[in-house]
């Protein structure tokens, strides 16, 4: 598994999530994929169990927009998502998007 990290073989695919009610894309799901230089595409069913067994503590960074930062319900929504998916809060890092810094520097 470490081989794919050092050789930059991991990449993301984004899958839209549609609302059947509004018939619009409501969010996107990021899916981790592995393209091995010799084996080609490695199925998630093959590499995810190996990744889980390594016990690596990996942090995922999440960009936060100005709108989300100003939304008083955002922390509660984020906490609900973490609980729903069984993710420890210590395994995520929230990052402020550059647009927010630009807006703040203009004031």
N, C-alpha and C positions, 0 to 999 in steps of 0.2 A: 504494500500500500504506500509506503514511503517513496517508492520509485515514481509513482504518478505525481507526487507533490514536487519532487526535485526536478522532474522532467516536464513540468507544466502540461500534463496531459488531462487535467480536469477542466471542465468548462460547464457553463450553465445554459440551460434551455428554459425559456419562459413559456408557461402555459396559461392562456387566458381563462379566467373563471367568469362564466356568463350567468346572469340572472334570468331565470325563465319568466319572471314577472315583468321586468323592465326591458328584457331582450337587449341588454347592454353588458359590456364587460365591466364587472364590478371590482376585480382585483386580478393580480397575476401571481402565479405560483412559480417559484424558482426551483428547477429540478437539476440536481448535480449529475453530470455525465462524465464518463471516462473513455477517452480515445487513446488506447495503447498503441505505441508506434509499430509494434510487430503483430499484435493480436487483433488490432482494429477496435471496434466498439465492444466494451465490456458491459454486460447487462447489470443494472443496479442490483438485481437479485443475487448476483455473484459477488459484487464488491462491497455492498453495504454491510452484510454480516461480518465480513473481514474487518471493515472499519470499526464496527461496534465492538469487536473483540479486542482491538488494540487498546481500548480504554483511553484514547487520546482526549485530552481536554482541549477542544477547539472552540474558539470564540468566533461568533458570526457578527459582523458589523451591519447595522441597519441605519440607512440614511433617514433622517427626520426632517420634514419640511417645516417651513415657518407656520403654515396652517396647522399642522399637527402639534407643534410646540405651543401654540396659543390655545389649542382645544383643551379645556379643563378636564374633559372626559378621557383624553388620550391615555394617561397612565392606567386608568381602570380597564380600558379596552385592551391595552398591551398586556396587562396582567392576565386578563381572561384568555387571551390567545396563548400565552405561555403555559397556563394551566391546562388548557384544552389539548395542547400538543405535547405536554410533559417536558417542557423545556425549562431548565434552571435559569433564573434571571442572571446568574453569574456567567453564563455562557454567551451572553449577548453584549454588544457594545453599541450604544446609540451615538450616531454622528450627526452633527448639524450640517445641512447642505450649504454649499457655497452661496446660494442665492440669499439665504438668510443673513449671512455675514455681509453681503453686498448691501442689502436693504438697511441693515443696522448701521453700516458705515456712512450711508447717505444722510442719516439724521443728525 
